[in-house]
């Protein structure tokens, strides 16, 4: 049975294993950065199957006017079972008065459908554009 925790103590290796399972090497190649990022995150929501970390959501921002869903990931074997949806719904309910809740993700039909079903709107549909500056980091 899956259970969820707000801001739990997390084992770094379990977190790295979760990120590795979805191929997010930018995090796994820099474990110290990931550890600091989690320590400075506004809200961490985690999904566990027993003691096993199977899902994670990180929200950053000021918690009053803006929140950015930085990471939402679920172990591949647990995907399409409602864990990601539950994590995102919990994040939305955690910040009921926040004016802007953003995330940046892949633009494919499955992803669009997932987020639009939860009430998100693509910025292009709002006559807006989003910009991202990606800094090259040395490894």
Buried (B, 14 or more C-beta within 10 A) or exposed (E): EBEBEEEEEBEEEBBBBBBEBBEBEEBBBBBEEBBEBBEEBBBBBBBBBEEEBBBBBBBBBEBEEBBBBBBBBBBEEBBEBBBBBBBBBBBBEBBEEBEEBEBEEEEEEEEBEBBEEEEBEEEEEEEEEEEEEEEEEEE
